[in-house]
């Protein structure tokens, strides 16, 4: 069984993330969407909220599941017997960061391959940070995130007002 780990902050999960999950589900026996619980970034949603949003988003993807993890991602990957680490790539700006991270991961865990899936063109510009920014400024983000995520963003932003 080939297990692919798709780690990230997912604050929140977007249609771009979902595109990677759906495409990966056709390539691997199991896809684990791993929500990082120890984020060094400032997050809008708690770990539990991000996990719940991911679980709802991937519902219906028969071989995908969402979990949380802490610590070094390659250590977590080894603990679940994942042989592949998935990363999504958008336009050129992502490449240098992702390449550097992949090299470090390969050094730390030579048995785990990193696979990059290019974002579909319609999601090349999409990031969780941008989604939160435009949502906070009042824009409708429902074309960029699953419906329940757009609702969660509205609720979170209304509570912060």
N, CA and C of each residue as an Amber inpcrd file, in Angstrom:
protein
   483
   0.8550000  -1.1790000   0.0000000   0.0000000   0.0000000   0.0000000
   0.8950000   1.2350000   0.0000000   0.6460000   2.1260000  -0.9490000
   1.4100000   3.3660000  -1.0310000   0.6340000   4.4820000  -0.3330000
   1.2610000   5.0200000   0.7140000   0.6500000   6.1080000   1.4880000
   1.3650000   7.3960000   1.1340000   0.5850000   8.4130000   0.7620000
   1.1140000   9.7410000   0.4700000   0.6690000  10.6860000   1.5790000
   1.6030000  11.4290000   2.1060000   1.3300000  12.4110000   3.1530000
   1.3020000  13.7930000   2.5270000   0.2290000  14.5200000   2.7570000
   0.0850000  15.8870000   2.2520000   0.0130000  16.8090000   3.4670000
   1.1760000  17.3050000   3.9220000   1.2030000  18.1200000   5.1300000
   1.0070000  19.6050000   4.8330000   0.4790000  20.3080000   5.8060000
   0.3490000  21.7530000   5.6750000  -0.3610000  22.3520000   6.8640000
  -0.4220000  23.6560000   6.8490000  -1.1480000  24.3720000   7.8900000
  -2.6470000  24.3520000   7.5880000  -2.9910000  24.4630000   6.3230000
  -4.3890000  24.4310000   5.8710000  -5.2390000  25.4150000   6.6800000
  -4.8390000  26.6820000   6.6320000  -5.5200000  27.7360000   7.4000000
  -6.1010000  28.7990000   6.4860000  -7.1750000  28.5050000   5.7780000
  -7.9460000  27.2700000   5.7130000  -7.6000000  26.4720000   4.4510000
  -8.2050000  25.3000000   4.3520000  -8.0700000  24.4890000   3.1450000
  -8.7850000  25.2050000   1.9990000  -8.1740000  25.1670000   0.8170000
  -8.7120000  25.8780000  -0.3510000  -9.0520000  24.8850000  -1.4630000
  -9.6580000  25.4020000  -2.5130000  -9.9240000  24.5570000  -3.6760000
  -8.6240000  24.0880000  -4.3280000  -7.5690000  24.8640000  -4.1980000
  -6.2640000  24.4330000  -4.7030000  -5.7550000  23.2210000  -3.9450000
  -5.8800000  23.2490000  -2.6140000  -5.5110000  22.0800000  -1.8090000
  -6.3610000  20.8760000  -2.2120000  -7.6480000  21.1160000  -2.3710000
  -8.5600000  20.0170000  -2.7230000  -8.2200000  19.4340000  -4.0870000
  -7.7790000  20.2560000  -5.0070000  -7.3590000  19.7740000  -6.3150000
  -6.1960000  18.7970000  -6.1550000  -5.2340000  19.1300000  -5.3040000
  -4.0950000  18.2400000  -5.0570000  -4.5770000  16.9390000  -4.4270000
  -5.4540000  17.0220000  -3.4320000  -5.9600000  15.8220000  -2.7570000
  -6.6720000  14.9050000  -3.7550000  -7.5560000  15.4620000  -4.5480000
  -8.3210000  14.6480000  -5.4930000  -7.4220000  13.9990000  -6.5410000
  -6.4710000  14.7390000  -7.0630000  -5.5680000  14.1790000  -8.0620000
  -4.6650000  13.1210000  -7.4440000  -4.2050000  13.3650000  -6.2260000
  -3.3420000  12.4000000  -5.5410000  -4.1050000  11.1240000  -5.2000000
  -5.3890000  11.2560000  -4.9200000  -6.1800000  10.0740000  -4.5550000
  -6.2640000   9.0730000  -5.7080000  -6.0760000   9.5600000  -6.9280000
  -6.0650000   8.6630000  -8.0850000  -4.6940000   8.0130000  -8.2860000
  -3.6730000   8.5340000  -7.6280000  -2.3130000   8.0420000  -7.8070000
  -1.8390000   7.1090000  -6.6890000  -2.4320000   7.2740000  -5.5060000
  -1.9440000   6.5460000  -4.3330000  -3.0740000   5.7680000  -3.6700000
  -2.6820000   4.7240000  -2.9390000  -3.6730000   3.9230000  -2.2210000
  -4.3420000   4.7220000  -1.1150000  -3.5760000   5.5820000  -0.4570000
  -4.1050000   6.3690000   0.6570000  -3.4330000   7.7320000   0.6570000
  -4.2190000   8.7770000   0.9090000  -3.7130000  10.1450000   1.0130000
  -4.0660000  10.6550000   2.4060000  -3.0430000  11.0300000   3.1450000
  -3.2390000  11.5770000   4.4870000  -3.0270000  13.0800000   4.4190000
  -4.0870000  13.8420000   4.6690000  -4.0000000  15.2970000   4.7650000
  -3.6340000  15.5800000   6.2190000  -2.4120000  16.0560000   6.4240000
  -1.8810000  16.2220000   7.7780000  -1.8110000  17.6960000   8.1480000
  -2.6670000  18.0850000   9.0690000  -2.7600000  19.4720000   9.5360000
  -1.7170000  19.6760000  10.6310000  -0.8040000  20.5940000  10.3990000
   0.2470000  20.8360000  11.3710000  -0.3050000  21.5890000  12.5750000
  -0.1630000  20.9790000  13.7380000  -0.7450000  21.5400000  14.9650000
   0.2050000  22.4950000  15.6830000   1.4540000  22.5070000  15.3080000
   2.4140000  23.3550000  16.0080000   2.8850000  24.5130000  15.1590000
   1.9810000  25.1430000  14.4480000   2.3310000  26.1420000  13.4500000
   3.1590000  27.2880000  14.0130000   4.2140000  27.6250000  13.2840000
   5.0220000  28.7950000  13.6090000   4.3960000  30.0440000  13.0010000
   3.4390000  29.8360000  12.1180000   2.7290000  30.9460000  11.4870000
   1.5930000  31.3920000  12.4020000   1.1480000  32.6050000  12.1980000
  -0.0530000  33.0680000  12.8720000  -1.2460000  32.4760000  12.1210000
  -2.1050000  31.7760000  12.8390000  -3.2350000  31.1310000  12.1850000
  -4.5460000  31.7620000  12.6230000  -5.5250000  31.7240000  11.7290000
  -6.8580000  32.2440000  12.0230000  -7.6910000  31.1890000  12.7420000
  -7.5610000  29.9450000  12.2860000  -8.3670000  28.8590000  12.8250000
  -7.5210000  27.9980000  13.7560000  -8.1350000  27.5230000  14.8130000
  -7.4450000  26.6230000  15.7330000  -7.1280000  25.3100000  15.0190000
  -6.2800000  24.5250000  15.6340000  -5.9460000  23.2120000  15.0590000
  -7.2050000  22.3820000  14.8670000  -8.0670000  22.3620000  15.8750000
  -9.2990000  21.5690000  15.7900000 -10.2030000  22.0660000  14.6790000
 -10.3000000  23.3880000  14.5190000 -11.1290000  23.9550000  13.4510000
 -10.5500000  23.6070000  12.0800000  -9.2370000  23.7180000  11.9300000
  -8.6050000  23.3990000  10.6440000  -8.7830000  21.9210000  10.3040000
  -8.6450000  21.0650000  11.3190000  -8.8530000  19.6360000  11.0870000
 -10.2870000  19.3670000  10.6600000 -11.2460000  19.9690000  11.3510000
 -12.6520000  19.7760000  11.0110000 -12.9470000  20.2700000   9.5950000
 -12.4100000  21.4330000   9.2150000 -12.6210000  21.9570000   7.8620000
 -12.0380000  21.0070000   6.8150000 -10.8730000  20.4430000   7.1100000
 -10.2540000  19.4870000   6.1800000 -11.0700000  18.2070000   6.0780000
 -11.5230000  17.6950000   7.2190000 -12.3180000  16.4610000   7.1940000
 -13.5750000  16.6300000   6.3590000 -14.2550000  17.7610000   6.5430000
 -15.4660000  18.0150000   5.7600000 -15.1390000  18.1870000   4.2740000
 -14.0220000  18.8410000   3.9850000 -13.6560000  19.0840000   2.5840000
 -13.3470000  17.7860000   1.8500000 -12.6790000  16.8530000   2.5090000
 -12.2720000  15.6240000   1.8260000 -13.3140000  14.5220000   1.9320000
 -14.4050000  14.7860000   2.6270000 -15.4800000  13.7970000   2.6970000
 -15.9020000  13.4530000   1.2670000 -15.9200000  12.1990000   0.9540000
 -16.2610000  11.7800000  -0.3950000 -15.0460000  11.3810000  -1.2160000
 -13.8570000  11.7460000  -0.7510000 -12.6340000  11.2510000  -1.3840000
 -12.3180000   9.9570000  -0.6470000 -12.6540000   8.8280000  -1.2720000
 -12.7250000   7.5430000  -0.5890000 -11.4450000   7.1120000   0.1070000
 -10.2890000   7.5090000  -0.4060000  -9.0380000   7.0360000   0.1800000
  -8.2300000   8.1420000   0.8430000  -8.9020000   9.1940000   1.2480000
  -8.2340000  10.3060000   1.9330000  -8.7580000  10.4310000   3.3520000
  -7.8580000  10.8210000   4.2450000  -8.2660000  11.1090000   5.6150000
  -7.4650000  12.2940000   6.1190000  -8.0080000  13.0020000   7.0890000
  -7.3410000  14.1640000   7.6660000  -6.9830000  13.8630000   9.1130000
  -5.7740000  14.2590000   9.4820000  -5.2470000  14.0590000  10.8300000
  -4.4600000  15.3060000  11.2200000  -4.0590000  15.3660000  12.4910000
  -3.1290000  16.4110000  12.9200000  -1.7960000  15.7690000  13.2570000
  -0.7560000  16.5680000  13.2300000   0.5640000  16.1020000  13.6430000
   1.3600000  17.2700000  14.2020000   2.3870000  16.9350000  14.9620000
   3.3300000  17.9360000  15.4590000   4.7300000  17.4150000  15.1910000
   5.6870000  18.2740000  15.3250000   7.0700000  17.8570000  15.1590000
   7.5110000  17.8350000  13.7190000   8.5890000  17.1300000  13.4890000
   9.1980000  17.0520000  12.1730000   8.3290000  16.2210000  11.2350000
   8.0100000  16.7590000  10.0880000   7.0820000  16.0960000   9.1760000
   7.6210000  14.7530000   8.6900000   8.9310000  14.6450000   8.4650000
   9.4530000  13.3650000   8.0010000   9.3660000  12.3040000   9.0960000
   9.4700000  12.7190000  10.3460000   9.2970000  11.7670000  11.4490000
   7.8690000  11.2590000  11.4840000   6.9290000  12.1750000  11.2710000
   5.5260000  11.7480000  11.2280000   5.2940000  10.8300000  10.0250000
   5.8550000  11.1890000   8.8880000   5.6950000  10.3640000   7.6810000
   6.2140000   8.9510000   7.9300000   7.3560000   8.8460000   8.5530000
   7.9100000   7.5250000   8.8600000   7.0110000   6.7570000   9.8270000
   6.4260000   7.4580000  10.7930000   5.5890000   6.7940000  11.7970000
   4.3160000   6.1850000  11.2100000   3.8690000   6.7150000  10.0580000
   2.6580000   6.1720000   9.4240000   2.9890000   5.3650000   8.1640000
   4.2620000   5.1450000   7.9530000   4.7400000   4.3750000   6.7930000
   4.4240000   5.0270000   5.4530000   4.4100000   6.3530000   5.4380000
   4.2270000   7.0650000   4.1700000   5.5260000   6.9890000   3.3790000
   5.4210000   6.7150000   2.1100000   6.6110000   6.6620000   1.2660000
   6.7390000   7.8990000   0.3800000   5.6920000   8.7170000   0.3730000
   5.6650000   9.9100000  -0.4750000   5.1560000  11.0960000   0.3320000
   5.8270000  12.2180000   0.1450000   5.3800000  13.4850000   0.7040000
   4.8800000  14.3260000  -0.4660000   3.6300000  14.7340000  -0.4040000
   3.0320000  15.5460000  -1.4690000   3.2070000  17.0210000  -1.1820000
   3.5000000  17.7610000  -2.2360000   3.5570000  19.2130000  -2.1310000
   2.9190000  19.7820000  -3.3900000   2.1260000  20.8130000  -3.2270000
   1.5510000  21.5050000  -4.3670000   2.4650000  22.6470000  -4.7690000
   2.5810000  22.8810000  -6.0600000   3.3910000  23.9920000  -6.5650000
   2.5170000  24.9380000  -7.3620000   2.6430000  26.2060000  -7.0120000
   1.9950000  27.2420000  -7.8160000   3.0650000  27.8650000  -8.7000000
   2.8320000  29.0610000  -9.1710000   3.7900000  29.7380000 -10.0410000
   5.1720000  29.7730000  -9.3880000   6.1800000  30.1360000 -10.1500000
   7.5810000  30.0650000  -9.7710000   7.9650000  30.3850000  -8.3380000
   7.2390000  31.2310000  -7.6670000   7.6200000  31.6580000  -6.3220000
   7.6930000  30.4990000  -5.3350000   6.8880000  29.4750000  -5.5030000
   6.8930000  28.3370000  -4.5900000   8.1210000  27.4500000  -4.7520000
   8.6870000  27.4130000  -5.9420000   9.6740000  26.3940000  -6.2480000
  10.8980000  26.4290000  -5.3370000  11.4980000  27.5970000  -5.1560000
  12.7260000  27.6720000  -4.3600000  12.4990000  27.1850000  -2.9390000
  11.4400000  27.6290000  -2.3190000  11.1230000  27.2120000  -0.9500000
  10.8670000  25.7080000  -0.8920000  10.0590000  25.2110000  -1.7940000
   9.7020000  23.7930000  -1.7930000  10.9080000  22.9110000  -2.1210000
  11.7440000  23.3540000  -3.0460000  12.9340000  22.5990000  -3.4110000
  13.8800000  22.4860000  -2.2180000  14.0950000  23.5860000  -1.5300000
  14.9500000  23.6080000  -0.3400000  14.4110000  22.6680000   0.7350000
  13.1020000  22.7290000   0.9670000  12.4720000  21.8720000   1.9670000
  12.5730000  20.4030000   1.5580000  12.3700000  20.1070000   0.2920000
  12.4470000  18.7240000  -0.1900000  13.8510000  18.1610000  -0.0110000
  14.8690000  18.9700000  -0.2730000  16.2490000  18.5120000  -0.0890000
  16.5460000  18.2170000   1.3790000  16.0840000  19.0680000   2.2700000
  16.2790000  18.8200000   3.6990000  15.5600000  17.5490000   4.1230000
  14.3100000  17.3950000   3.6780000  13.5510000  16.1920000   4.0300000
  14.2340000  14.9360000   3.4930000  14.7650000  15.0080000   2.2880000
  15.4330000  13.8480000   1.6860000  16.6980000  13.4920000   2.4720000
  17.3800000  14.4990000   2.9780000  18.5680000  14.2630000   3.7940000
  18.1900000  13.6100000   5.1200000  17.1070000  14.0750000   5.7050000
  16.6620000  13.5420000   6.9990000  16.0050000  12.1690000   6.8750000
  15.3150000  11.9440000   5.7680000  14.5920000  10.6750000   5.5680000
  14.7410000  10.2380000   4.1130000  15.8700000   9.6200000   3.7830000
  16.1400000   9.2450000   2.3840000  15.1190000   8.2930000   1.7800000
  14.3690000   7.5940000   2.6090000  13.3880000   6.6200000   2.1070000
  12.0640000   7.2680000   1.6990000  11.9030000   8.5470000   1.9370000
  10.6470000   9.2370000   1.5930000  10.8900000  10.1480000   0.3970000
  10.0950000   9.9350000  -0.6380000  10.1840000  10.7620000  -1.8390000
   9.2340000  11.9450000  -1.7280000   9.6580000  13.0780000  -2.2400000
   8.7660000  14.2330000  -2.3360000   8.2410000  14.2890000  -3.7590000
   6.9190000  14.4100000  -3.8720000   6.2960000  14.5320000  -5.1870000
   5.5830000  15.8820000  -5.2440000   5.8740000  16.6200000  -6.2980000
   5.2390000  17.9090000  -6.5090000   4.1160000  17.7530000  -7.5210000
   2.9580000  18.2660000  -7.1870000   1.8530000  18.3330000  -8.1420000
   1.6400000  19.8080000  -8.4750000   1.7420000  20.1240000  -9.7340000
   1.5140000  21.5000000 -10.1670000   0.0440000  21.8430000  -9.9570000
  -0.1940000  23.0030000  -9.3940000  -1.5650000  23.4640000  -9.2430000
  -2.1680000  23.6660000 -10.6330000  -3.4310000  23.3130000 -10.7540000
  -4.1240000  23.6120000 -12.0050000  -4.1040000  25.1180000 -12.2110000
  -4.1430000  25.5270000 -13.4440000  -3.9820000  26.9460000 -13.7730000
  -4.9900000  27.8370000 -13.0410000  -6.1950000  27.3370000 -12.8450000
  -7.2020000  28.1720000 -12.1860000  -6.8740000  28.4500000 -10.7220000
  -5.9440000  27.6700000 -10.1260000  -5.5920000  27.8620000  -8.7160000
  -4.1700000  28.3740000  -8.5330000  -3.4800000  28.7330000  -9.6020000
  -2.0850000  29.1700000  -9.5030000  -1.8890000  30.3530000  -8.5510000
  -2.8380000  31.2300000  -8.4780000  -2.7140000  32.4420000  -7.6650000
  -3.2100000  32.2540000  -6.2350000  -3.8080000  31.1160000  -5.9540000
  -4.5520000  30.9070000  -4.7100000  -3.6470000  30.5120000  -3.5550000
  -3.8450000  31.1720000  -2.4170000  -3.1620000  30.7880000  -1.1860000
  -4.1160000  31.0430000  -0.0240000  -3.9260000  30.3030000   1.0400000
  -4.7560000  30.5060000   2.2330000  -4.6050000  31.9300000   2.7550000
  -3.3760000  32.4420000   2.7140000  -3.1330000  33.8140000   3.1980000
  -3.9330000  34.8210000   2.3880000  -3.9150000  34.6710000   1.0700000
  -4.6540000  35.5950000   0.2010000  -6.1560000  35.4780000   0.4440000
  -6.6320000  34.2520000   0.6270000  -8.0530000  34.0360000   0.8970000
  -8.4720000  34.7780000   2.1600000  -7.6910000  34.6300000   3.2390000
  -8.0190000  35.3030000   4.5010000  -7.9850000  36.8160000   4.3380000
  -7.0050000  37.2890000   3.5880000  -6.8690000  38.7280000   3.3710000
  -8.0730000  39.3060000   2.6410000  -8.4610000  38.7060000   1.5350000
  -9.5710000  39.2650000   0.7660000 -10.9070000  39.0420000   1.4780000
 -11.0250000  37.9420000   2.2000000 -12.2490000  37.7190000   2.9850000
 -12.3790000  38.7710000   4.0760000 -11.2710000  39.1130000   4.7240000
 -11.2890000  40.1380000   5.7800000 -11.6630000  41.5010000   5.2260000
 -11.3920000  41.7190000   3.9440000 -11.7390000  42.9880000   3.3040000
 -13.1340000  42.9630000   2.6870000 -13.8650000  41.8870000   2.9460000
 -15.2630000  41.8290000   2.5480000 -15.5570000  41.1320000   1.2350000
 -14.5510000  40.5760000   0.5850000 -14.7800000  39.9060000  -0.6950000
 -15.4140000  38.5290000  -0.4830000 -16.1740000  38.1180000  -1.4600000
 -16.7750000  36.7840000  -1.4610000 -15.7180000  35.7980000  -1.9540000
 -15.3550000  34.8230000  -1.1210000 -14.3200000  33.8540000  -1.4810000
 -14.8970000  32.4830000  -1.8200000 -16.1960000  32.4190000  -2.0070000
 -16.8540000  31.1250000  -2.2050000 -16.4210000  30.3920000  -3.4810000
 -15.8180000  31.0920000  -4.4350000 -15.3070000  30.4170000  -5.6360000
 -13.9400000  29.7770000  -5.4110000 -13.3210000  30.0540000  -4.2740000
 -11.9440000  29.6370000  -4.0320000 -11.7860000  28.5930000  -2.9320000
 -12.8460000  28.3840000  -2.1660000 -12.8090000  27.4430000  -1.0400000
 -14.1040000  26.6360000  -1.0260000 -14.0830000  25.4570000  -0.3950000
 -15.3460000  24.7360000  -0.2470000 -16.3830000  25.5960000   0.4890000
 -17.6480000  25.3390000   0.2330000 -18.7350000  26.1460000   0.8060000
 -18.6430000  26.2680000   2.3190000 -18.3880000  25.1540000   3.0020000
 -18.3340000  25.2040000   4.4660000 -17.1520000  26.0420000   4.9640000
 -16.0970000  26.1340000   4.1750000 -14.9480000  26.9620000   4.5520000
 -15.3010000  28.4420000   4.3970000 -16.0040000  28.7960000   3.3130000
 -16.4410000  30.1840000   3.1310000 -17.3400000  30.6060000   4.2860000
 -18.2200000  29.7090000   4.7060000 -19.1080000  30.0080000   5.8450000
 -18.3050000  30.1600000   7.1310000 -17.3190000  29.3200000   7.3380000
 -16.4910000  29.3980000   8.5460000 -15.6810000  30.6920000   8.5650000
 -15.1850000  31.1030000   7.4030000 -14.4640000  32.3730000   7.3100000
 -15.3640000  33.5450000   7.6650000 -16.5810000  33.5520000   7.0920000
 -17.5220000  34.6330000   7.4000000 -17.8230000  34.6760000   8.8920000
 -18.0710000  33.5190000   9.4820000 -18.4020000  33.4590000  10.9050000
 -17.2230000  33.9390000  11.7490000 -16.0250000  33.5030000  11.4060000
 -14.8370000  33.8830000  12.1660000 -14.6000000  35.3810000  12.0770000
 -14.7350000  35.9190000  10.8670000 -14.5030000  37.3460000  10.6630000
 -15.5910000  38.1950000  11.3250000 -16.8460000  37.7210000  11.3120000
 -17.9280000  38.4400000  11.9820000 -17.7320000  38.4680000  13.4890000
 -17.1860000  37.3970000  14.0360000 -16.9230000  37.3380000  15.4790000
 -15.7550000  38.2130000  15.8890000 -14.8620000  38.5000000  14.9540000
 -13.6960000  39.3520000  15.2530000 -14.0190000  40.8200000  15.1300000
 -15.1400000  41.1290000  14.4730000 -15.5070000  42.5290000  14.2280000
 -15.9920000  43.2110000  15.4900000
